[in-house]
């Protein structure tokens, strides 16, 4: 399986991203290189695509497939793409505060700690739907690992499209998120322009 092993802070610097969007508390003391070269239109579009891929931990081929799926859906392609990315199971686990980072949430899903509608799901890219109930496996609720995680993520705000009961580690998907509910600093219109060339 292909894995992006680029150091997170280094990648954040190159993309001009705050590490907080990935759930990382660290701050980079180094300043990004301020190059005097003018960035081309293609360069700007490519950077936005790389930002979205990096934030959600998606590689090129699945990302292109998400774009094709978004283009075939009703409505704006860019908004559809962001909704699809936000509806990934690993992202939902991260949003609920069951993982410190998206990489950790991917691992938690991989290790079968998450149940969707009572069934074990170990596919991080699984697309959740409105009405789905997401819970932590019963034996995992008492694990020290999840106690530590919930201490760290206690201040994280759960998005309004999710209804979360922190006592029972259970969440219900009220609706799929709209673009206004997704607080990711990506200009999806540039991604659409890049792929529509």
Secondary structure, DSSP 8 states (H G I E B T S, - for coil): -----S-HHHHHHHHT--GGGGT------S------S---HHHHHHHHHHHHHHHHT--HHHHHHHHHHHHHSSS-HHHHHHHHHHTBHHHHHHHHTSSSSHHHHHHHHHTT-EEETTEE---TT-B--TT-EEEE-GGGTT-HHHHHHHHHTTT----TTEEEETTTTEEEE-S---GGG------HHHHHHHHT-
